[in-house]
């Protein structure tokens, strides 16, 4: 191993860690957010610049993104948080419930990096397709023992399974790079109605703590004798002002969501990727907390600069295109605000 490679390997005592950690250039997606890998080993990974709080012992599902020379590989892995350095923004996770194929691929990546080899598509094929067994020698005479080939069958089955798994990964990544496009981020949104004060005065609320649904015309409170009514059949999602508080004209009292509202998804993509999409592009959506993926259709696309101009922030430089997507299956309004993973199919 070269001196330069030695400087990249992080060694710790046996009581601290059971694997050699390597600063492999990779990324990890947790809960829809992408983080850079600080170091990785066959047993776990640590990521940096983590702003979210994950208590020790928390189980997370992460996607490990490995960019090789000729392709990229995404591994979906289960892990458990073993340490969280809040001041440094570093999160350490230990892989759990790995299957045989995941273990083999992680070991190959680490060993190849240690050896200073460039991991290419053919390397992954070679690790599972090469002849790992010595061929039996030809008989020198009739008295020599016959080789028992039955004992090699389990090993050959394992090699075949690894070969099929690696080929599936490679074909999948080639397909994704050519025919799919992933949004950098996405979030579920829905229609909201702001219930505002009609004047200055004391707000007398009729919204009880257990109230979740209100009807059109229902009196929700009053300000100095002026009734405030619900404009729709709505779900009450937030009460901003409590009974007896002084409010000013136009101040938000509560946030409502129409019961017939249909949530949509806003996905962020790069402008150079937006030209690859059309109105008929197929969309796959995975919403955090949902059990199944859903499909959707592109409704419209606009630059984030247009949104900034409407919000009074014109002049800011933005390099993001906002894609509005209508799910084919109606989603509950409770999904609003949740992150999502969006994949577009391009032609």
N, C-alpha and C positions, 0 to 999 in steps of 0.2 A: 504494500500500500504506500502511495506517495506521501510526502510530507504535507502537501496541500490537502490531500484527502483526510489525513489524520487530524488536521485542524478543524475539519467539519464535523467530526464524530464527537458526540457528547457522552462521556462515561460517568456513571454514578455508582455508588456502592450497591451491593446486593440487596440491602434492606430498603433502598430507595426505589429501585427499578430493576426489572428482570431482563430488559432488552436494551440494546444500543439504540440511541435516538439519533436521527439524521435530519438535517435541515433541507429536506427535499422540497423543491419548488412546486407546491401544490396548493389547493384551496379546499375549504370545507363549507358546505351550506348547512346551517342549522336554523330551523323554523323560518325558512325562506330568506335568510340573510347570509351573505357570502363573506367568509373570513379567510385571511392568509394563514397557511400552516407555519408554525414556528419550528416544529420538528415532529418526526413520525417514527414509529417502530412497528414491528409486527404485532405488538400488544396494545398500542394506543397512539394517540395523537394529541398535540397541544396546539391551540390556535391563539392568535393574538388580535389585539384591538377589538375585544369583545365588550360591548357596552351593556348587554343584557345580564341580569343576575341569575346564575344557575347554582343553587345550593349543592353542596357535596352530597353525593348519593343519588342525584337526579338522573333518571334514564332519558336519553335523547336519541332520536333517529337522525343520523347525519348522512350527507352525500359527499364522499371524498372524490374530488376532481383532480385527476392526474394527467397533466399535459405532456405527452411524449413527442418525439420528433415528427412522426407521420400521422398521429391520431391523438385523440384524447379519450380517457376512460373515466366513467362515473361509477363508483361503487357505493351502493346504499348499505350502510352498516349501523348496527345498534351499539350504543356505547353508554358508559356510566361516568358521571363527573366524579373525579377523584381529588381535584383541587381547583380552586378559583382564586386567582390573584387580582382582586378588584382594582388595586392601585395601578397595576401594570396592564390590566385588561387581558390577562392570559388565562385561558381555560384549559385544564388538562383532563382528558377523557381516556378511559380504558375500554377497549373493544370487548363486547360480550356477545355470546351466542353466534360466533363465526362458524360458517360451514367450511367444508374441506376445500372448496374452490376459492373462497375468499382468503383463507389462510395461505394457500399456495401462491396466489397472485401477490399478496402483501409481502411474503418472504422473497419472491423473485424481484420485486421492485427494490427492496432494501439491499439484497445481496448484489444486485447489479449496480446500484449506486456506490456501495462500498468498494466494488472492484473497479470503479471508474469506467464502467461500460456504458455505452449509449443504448438506452432501451428503445428498440424499434419494434415495428409490427412483427417482423420475422422472429425476433427474440422470443416473444410470447408464444408464437407457434412452435418454435424449437423446444421450449421447455416442456411442452406436453406431447409433441409429436416425435421427438428424437427416440432412437432405440436405446432404452434404459436397461436392457438386459443383454448379457453376453450370449452370443450364439453358441450352441453346443458344438464341441469339437467332433470332427469326423472319427468314426471308429477306427482304431488301429488294428484291432483283431476282433474276432467274434466273441472273445471272452470278456470284453469290457462291458461295464454296466450300462443299461439303457437309460437315457436322460428322462426324468419324469416331468413332462410338460404340463401336467395338470396342476402342479404347484405354482406355475407361473400365471395361471388364468386370473386369480384375484388381482395381481399386480397389473396385468394387461387391462383389466376392466377399469381399474383406477386411472391408468394413463389415458384410456379412451374417454372416460368421463371428464378428466381435466382438459383434454383436447377439445371436446365438444363445448365445454364451458368457455374456454378461451376464444374459440372461434365465434361463439355467440356474442361475447363481449366486443370483439373486433368488428364483426359485421354490424352490430348495433351502433357502434360509434361511427363507423363509416356512413351508415344510413343517416344518423343524426346530423353529421357534418354537412351532408349533401342535400338532404330533403327536409330538415327541420330547423327551426329557429326558436331559441329560448329567450323569453323576456328577462331583463336584468332584475326586475322586481314587479310585483303586482299586488293589488289590494281590492277587497270587495267593498263596494259603495252602494248606497241606497238613497231614495228620496227622503228628505227631512223637511219638517215644517217648524219654524221658530214661533212659539207663542210669546207675543210681546205685550208690554204694558201700554195702555192707551193714554196714560198721563202720569203725572207725579203724585205720589201718595203712598199710603200703607196698603200692602198687598194682603188681602184676606183669602187664603187658599181654601179650595174645596177638594183639592187633590189629596186623597188619603194615601198613606204609605203603601197600602196593598193594591192601589189602583194601577192596572197595567193597560187597560183598554178604555177609550172614551168614544162617545158617539157624536155625530155632527149636531151642533147646536147645544151640546151639554155645557152648562155653566161650570167653569173650572175655578172661578174665583172672581174677585172684584178689586178695583183700585178706587178708593174714595167714592164708592157707590156705583161706579161704572162696571157692568158685568163683562167678564172675559169668557168667550165661548169657544168651544172646539170647532175648528173649520172643517173637520173631517172625521170619519170613523178611523181612529188612529190608535197605535200603540204608544204608550208613554215610555220613552227611553231615558229621559233625564229631567229631573226637576231642579232648576237652577236657583229658584228663590223660595224660601220657606215662608210659612204663614207669619204675618206680623212684621215682615221686613219692609223698609222704605225703598221704593223703586222710583225710577225716573222714566219719562216717556220714551218708548222704544226699547227699553231694557228687556232682555230675554228672561222669560219666566219659566219656560219648559221647552223641551224638544220633543216633537211628535214625529211618528213615521206612519203614513197611511197604511191601513191594513192590506190594501190591494197593491201596494208598491212592489215592484219586481227589481231586486238587487241586480247590479251589473258589476263588471270587473274592469278596472283600469290597469293596463300593463304598460311598462316603460321599455322602450327599445331604442336603438341608435338610429339616427336618420338614414345612414347607409343601408340599414337592414329593412327600413320601412318600405323601400322601393321593391322589395322582394314579395311583399304581401299584396293580396287582392281581396276584393269583397267576398270571394268564394273560398278563401283559404280556410282549411279546417283548423279548429282550435281545440286543444285539450287543456282542461283546467283542474288543478288539484288544490282544494281549499283546506287550509289548516283546520284540523278538527273534524273534517268530513271523512266518512268511511270510504267513499268511492269517488273516482274522477268523473267529471262531466264534460260534455262538449259545448261549443258555443259558436257564435257568428260575430264577425267584425261589423260593428255599427258605424264607427267613424274613427278617423285619426287626425290629430292636430299636434302642432309643436307645443312644448311646454311654455314657450315664450308667449303664446296667445293666452294661456291661462294666467301667466304673470301679468300681462297687460290688463286683463280684466280685474285682477286683484290690486291694481295700482302700483305694480312693480315693473313697469315697462323699462326697457333698457338693460335688464339683466341678461347675461349671456347664458343660454341653455342649449345643451346638446342632447336633448331627450325628446322623443316623440311619444305622445300618450295615445294608446289604442284602447278604445271603448269596446267592450265585448259583452254581448247579451247571451247568457247561458241558455241552452236549449231546454234545460229542466229548471223550473222556478226554484229559487233558493230561499230559505227562511230569512226574514229581516234580521234575525239574530247573528247572521254571518257577517253583517256590515262591520268593517274595520279589520277583518281578519286578513293576514297575508295569504297569498296564493302563488302557485307555480304555474306558469302559462307556457305552453309549447305550441308554436304555429307550424303547420305543414306547408312547405313552399314547393313550387313546381319549377 
